[in-house]
């Protein structure tokens, strides 16, 4: 087939066919008696290969390399294209989010746009010091958008910067909750941990519901942080998680103090839950439970401590006795 016939049948322009020829992608191998180049069936098949690979998003140079590779693997190619497509989608998603944040500021002129974009870039800087400075000292007295703060705190790994971001978010109050609740639903555990920590610092009634939902998270750290935050609000929903923390030795001192705080707020089952955990506890766990009971001022806690003065473990007995001795007689 001559170039015109190939272009008509294959849907590729004659100009593009000549371009493929110059690049060495599809070279007609036959000639007519008049000296015109002629495409063979193999040439046409190669043309279809080229067009198929271009449809997958490959550049002409990448197509040429793929077809020249003797051990070319379609599976490897597809994996590579998928990976690059995901990267492109993520880059476009970030661009869209940035544009929406700029729009949210309702800029009046280009100077406002530049200030907003500069602030967003500072939050995305590779320098932790610059990110922290962007939070603590916004330029031109322009407040950072809540959405920018939420996105930054969910992505921040630096302890100092994340602390500054949470402080800034706490000042925004309920406005930050929607974005942080979305973070709580993330499939990435690090994002959920950052989200629950940020929600813990927001002292509004609306924060209680998402913290309660975090008690069902599959990650133990998310559950623990939610339980402690709820106890600080006087909410007993995470009491059983706090007892599990004491029993297992996970931030047990903090959990014990949280149980004491719940008891002071009128939670009557904190001591009972600790008592229930004693049945299957080893000596180390019984000691931690004993110390936790020392944080709870109630007759139930006193009764459990009296029983613990006869514990098989000498340290547990002594600890229970010291706690009881320091308490006023009822």
C-alpha positions as CSV (number, residue, x, y, z in Angstrom):
1,X,0.0,0.0,0.0
2,X,1.2,3.5,-0.8
3,X,1.2,6.2,1.8
4,X,-2.1,7.7,0.8
5,X,-3.9,4.4,1.0
6,X,-2.4,3.6,4.4
7,X,-3.4,7.0,5.7
8,X,-7.0,6.5,4.5
9,X,-7.4,2.9,5.8
10,X,-5.6,3.4,9.2
11,X,-6.8,6.9,10.1
12,X,-3.2,8.3,10.4
13,X,-2.5,11.4,8.3
14,X,0.1,11.2,5.6
15,X,2.0,13.9,7.3
16,X,2.2,11.8,10.5
17,X,3.3,8.8,8.5
18,X,6.2,10.8,7.0
19,X,7.1,11.9,10.6
20,X,7.1,8.3,11.8
21,X,9.3,7.5,8.8
22,X,11.8,10.2,9.7
23,X,12.0,9.0,13.3
24,X,12.5,5.4,12.2
25,X,9.3,4.3,13.9
26,X,7.5,2.9,10.8
27,X,9.6,2.6,7.7
28,X,8.0,1.3,4.4
29,X,10.0,-1.6,3.3
30,X,8.8,-2.1,-0.3
31,X,9.0,-0.1,-3.5
32,X,6.8,0.1,-6.5
33,X,8.1,-0.2,-10.1
34,X,8.0,3.6,-10.2
35,X,10.2,3.9,-7.1
36,X,7.6,4.9,-4.6
37,X,7.9,3.5,-1.1
38,X,5.3,0.8,-0.3
39,X,4.0,-0.3,3.1
40,X,3.9,-4.1,3.6
41,X,1.5,-6.0,5.9
42,X,4.2,-6.1,8.6
43,X,4.7,-2.3,8.3
44,X,1.0,-1.7,8.8
45,X,1.0,-4.0,11.9
46,X,3.9,-2.0,13.3
47,X,2.0,1.2,12.6
48,X,-0.9,-0.2,14.7
49,X,1.6,-1.1,17.5
50,X,2.8,2.5,17.5
51,X,-0.7,3.9,17.6
52,X,-1.7,1.6,20.4
53,X,1.3,2.6,22.5
54,X,0.7,6.3,21.9
55,X,-2.9,5.8,23.0
56,X,-1.5,4.6,26.4
57,X,0.2,7.9,26.8
58,X,3.8,7.1,25.7
59,X,5.8,9.7,23.9
60,X,7.2,8.8,20.4
61,X,10.6,8.4,21.9
62,X,9.3,5.9,24.5
63,X,7.3,4.1,21.8
64,X,10.5,3.7,19.7
65,X,12.5,2.4,22.8
66,X,9.7,-0.1,23.6
67,X,9.5,-1.5,20.1
68,X,13.3,-1.7,19.9
69,X,13.6,-3.7,23.2
70,X,14.0,-7.4,22.3
71,X,12.5,-8.6,25.6
72,X,9.8,-6.0,25.6
73,X,7.1,-6.8,28.3
74,X,3.6,-5.4,27.8
75,X,2.9,-6.0,31.6
76,X,5.9,-3.9,32.6
77,X,4.9,-1.2,30.2
78,X,1.3,-1.1,31.5
79,X,2.6,-0.9,35.1
80,X,4.8,2.0,34.2
81,X,2.0,3.8,32.4
82,X,-0.3,3.3,35.4
83,X,2.3,4.6,37.8
84,X,2.9,7.7,35.7
85,X,-0.8,8.3,35.2
86,X,-1.4,8.1,39.0
87,X,1.4,10.7,39.5
88,X,-0.1,13.0,36.9
89,X,-3.6,12.7,38.5
90,X,-2.2,13.4,41.9
91,X,-0.3,16.4,40.6
92,X,-3.5,17.7,39.0
93,X,-5.5,17.0,42.1
94,X,-3.0,19.1,44.1
95,X,-3.2,21.9,41.5
96,X,-7.0,21.8,41.7
97,X,-6.9,22.0,45.5
98,X,-4.5,24.9,45.4
99,X,-6.7,26.8,42.8
100,X,-9.8,26.2,45.0
101,X,-8.0,27.5,48.0
102,X,-6.9,30.6,46.1
103,X,-10.5,31.1,45.0
104,X,-11.7,30.6,48.6
105,X,-9.7,33.7,49.5
106,X,-11.7,35.7,46.9
107,X,-8.6,37.7,45.7
108,X,-9.3,41.2,44.4
109,X,-6.2,41.5,42.3
110,X,-3.0,39.8,41.2
111,X,-1.2,40.9,44.3
112,X,-3.7,39.0,46.5
113,X,-3.3,35.9,44.3
114,X,0.5,36.1,44.7
115,X,0.3,36.4,48.5
116,X,-2.0,33.4,48.8
117,X,0.1,31.3,46.5
118,X,3.3,32.3,48.3
119,X,1.7,31.3,51.6
120,X,0.6,27.9,50.2
121,X,4.1,27.3,48.8
122,X,5.7,28.2,52.2
123,X,3.5,25.5,53.8
124,X,4.7,23.0,51.2
125,X,8.4,24.0,51.6
126,X,11.1,21.3,52.1
127,X,12.4,23.4,55.0
128,X,10.7,22.6,58.3
129,X,11.8,26.0,59.7
130,X,10.1,27.8,56.8
131,X,6.9,25.8,57.2
132,X,6.8,26.7,60.9
133,X,7.5,30.3,60.1
134,X,4.6,30.4,57.6
135,X,2.3,29.2,60.4
136,X,3.5,31.4,63.2
137,X,4.2,34.6,61.2
138,X,1.9,34.8,58.2
139,X,3.1,37.4,55.7
140,X,1.3,40.7,55.1
141,X,-1.1,39.9,58.0
142,X,-3.0,37.5,55.6
143,X,-4.5,34.7,57.6
144,X,-3.8,31.2,56.3
145,X,-6.9,29.5,54.9
146,X,-8.3,26.7,57.1
147,X,-8.2,24.3,54.2
148,X,-4.4,25.0,53.8
149,X,-3.8,24.4,57.5
150,X,-5.8,21.1,57.5
151,X,-3.9,19.9,54.4
152,X,-0.6,20.9,56.0
153,X,-1.2,19.3,59.4
154,X,-2.3,16.0,57.8
155,X,0.9,15.9,55.7
156,X,3.3,17.2,58.3
157,X,5.9,14.8,59.8
158,X,8.1,17.3,61.7
159,X,7.0,17.4,65.3
160,X,7.7,21.1,65.8
161,X,5.9,22.2,62.7
162,X,2.9,19.9,63.4
163,X,2.7,21.4,66.8
164,X,2.5,24.9,65.4
165,X,0.0,23.8,62.8
166,X,-2.3,22.2,65.5
167,X,-2.0,25.4,67.5
168,X,-3.1,27.4,64.5
169,X,-6.0,25.0,63.8
170,X,-7.2,25.1,67.4
171,X,-7.7,28.8,66.9
172,X,-10.0,28.2,63.9
173,X,-12.4,26.2,66.0
174,X,-15.2,24.3,64.3
175,X,-14.2,25.4,60.8
176,X,-11.4,22.9,60.7
177,X,-13.4,19.9,61.6
178,X,-14.8,18.9,58.2
179,X,-11.3,18.5,56.7
180,X,-10.0,16.7,59.7
181,X,-12.9,14.3,59.8
182,X,-12.1,13.5,56.2
183,X,-8.5,12.8,57.4
184,X,-9.9,10.4,59.9
185,X,-11.4,8.3,57.1
186,X,-8.1,8.1,55.2
187,X,-6.7,4.7,54.3
188,X,-3.3,5.8,55.5
189,X,-2.8,5.3,59.2
190,X,-0.3,8.2,59.6
191,X,-2.9,10.6,58.3
192,X,-5.6,9.3,60.7
193,X,-3.2,9.7,63.6
194,X,-2.4,13.3,62.7
195,X,-6.1,14.0,62.2
196,X,-7.2,12.6,65.6
197,X,-4.3,14.5,67.3
198,X,-5.4,17.8,65.6
199,X,-9.1,17.2,66.5
200,X,-8.0,16.6,70.1
201,X,-6.8,20.2,70.3
202,X,-10.0,21.8,69.1
203,X,-12.1,22.6,72.1
204,X,-15.6,22.7,70.7
205,X,-18.6,20.4,71.4
206,X,-18.7,19.3,67.7
207,X,-15.3,17.6,68.1
208,X,-16.8,15.0,70.4
209,X,-18.6,12.9,67.7
210,X,-15.5,12.4,65.5
211,X,-13.4,11.5,68.5
212,X,-16.0,8.9,69.5
213,X,-16.0,7.5,66.0
214,X,-12.2,7.2,66.2
215,X,-12.6,4.7,69.1
216,X,-13.5,2.1,66.5
217,X,-10.4,2.7,64.4
218,X,-8.3,-0.4,63.6
219,X,-5.1,1.4,64.7
220,X,-4.5,1.2,68.4
221,X,-2.7,4.6,68.5
222,X,-5.7,6.4,66.9
223,X,-8.0,4.7,69.5
224,X,-5.8,5.6,72.4
225,X,-5.5,9.3,71.4
226,X,-9.2,9.6,70.9
227,X,-9.9,8.0,74.3
228,X,-7.5,10.4,76.1
229,X,-9.0,13.4,74.3
230,X,-12.5,12.4,75.2
231,X,-11.5,11.9,78.9
232,X,-10.1,15.5,78.9
233,X,-13.6,16.6,77.9
234,X,-15.2,14.5,80.6
235,X,-16.7,12.0,78.1
236,X,-16.5,8.4,79.4
237,X,-17.0,6.8,75.9
238,X,-13.4,5.7,75.7
239,X,-13.1,4.4,79.3
240,X,-12.6,0.8,78.2
241,X,-9.8,1.9,75.8
242,X,-8.1,3.7,78.7
243,X,-8.3,0.5,80.9
244,X,-6.8,-1.5,78.0
245,X,-4.0,1.0,77.8
246,X,-3.2,0.6,81.5
247,X,-3.5,-3.2,81.3
248,X,-1.1,-3.3,78.3
249,X,1.3,-0.7,79.4
250,X,0.6,1.7,76.6
251,X,1.0,5.3,77.9
252,X,-0.4,3.9,81.1
253,X,0.4,6.9,83.3
254,X,-1.5,9.2,80.9
255,X,-4.4,6.7,80.7
256,X,-4.5,6.4,84.5
257,X,-4.7,10.2,84.9
258,X,-7.4,10.3,82.3
259,X,-9.4,7.7,84.2
260,X,-9.0,9.8,87.4
261,X,-10.3,12.8,85.5
262,X,-13.3,10.8,84.3
263,X,-14.0,9.7,87.9
264,X,-13.8,13.4,89.0
265,X,-16.4,14.2,86.3
266,X,-18.8,11.7,87.8
267,X,-17.9,8.5,85.8
268,X,-18.7,5.7,88.2
269,X,-17.6,2.7,86.2
270,X,-13.9,3.6,85.8
271,X,-12.8,1.7,89.0
272,X,-15.1,-1.2,88.1
273,X,-13.6,-1.5,84.7
274,X,-10.1,-1.6,86.2
275,X,-11.4,-4.3,88.7
276,X,-12.7,-6.4,85.8
277,X,-9.3,-6.3,84.2
278,X,-7.6,-7.6,87.3
279,X,-9.0,-11.1,86.9
280,X,-6.7,-12.1,83.9
281,X,-3.8,-9.6,84.6
282,X,-0.3,-10.7,85.3
283,X,1.9,-9.1,88.0
284,X,3.0,-6.2,85.8
285,X,-0.5,-5.4,84.7
286,X,-1.8,-5.6,88.3
287,X,0.8,-3.1,89.4
288,X,-0.3,-0.7,86.7
289,X,-3.9,-1.2,87.6
290,X,-3.1,-0.6,91.2
291,X,-1.4,2.7,90.4
292,X,-4.4,3.7,88.2
293,X,-6.8,3.0,91.0
294,X,-4.7,5.4,93.1
295,X,-5.9,8.1,90.7
296,X,-9.6,7.4,91.4
297,X,-11.2,8.6,94.6
298,X,-14.2,6.4,95.1
299,X,-15.3,3.6,97.5
300,X,-15.1,1.1,94.7
301,X,-11.4,2.0,94.1
302,X,-10.8,1.8,97.9
303,X,-12.3,-1.7,98.1
304,X,-10.2,-3.0,95.2
305,X,-7.0,-1.5,96.8
306,X,-7.8,-3.2,100.0
307,X,-8.1,-6.5,98.2
308,X,-4.8,-5.8,96.4
309,X,-3.0,-5.5,99.8
310,X,-3.1,-9.3,99.8
311,X,-1.9,-9.8,96.2
312,X,0.6,-12.6,95.6
313,X,3.1,-10.0,94.3
314,X,4.9,-8.1,97.0
315,X,5.3,-4.9,94.9
316,X,1.6,-4.8,94.2
317,X,0.8,-5.4,97.9
318,X,3.1,-2.6,99.0
319,X,1.9,-0.2,96.3
320,X,-1.8,-0.7,97.3
321,X,-0.9,-0.2,101.0
322,X,0.9,3.0,100.3
323,X,-1.9,4.4,98.3
324,X,-4.5,3.5,101.0
325,X,-2.3,4.9,103.7
326,X,-2.1,8.3,101.9
327,X,-5.9,8.5,101.5
328,X,-8.2,10.1,104.1
329,X,-10.2,7.7,106.2
330,X,-13.8,7.3,104.9
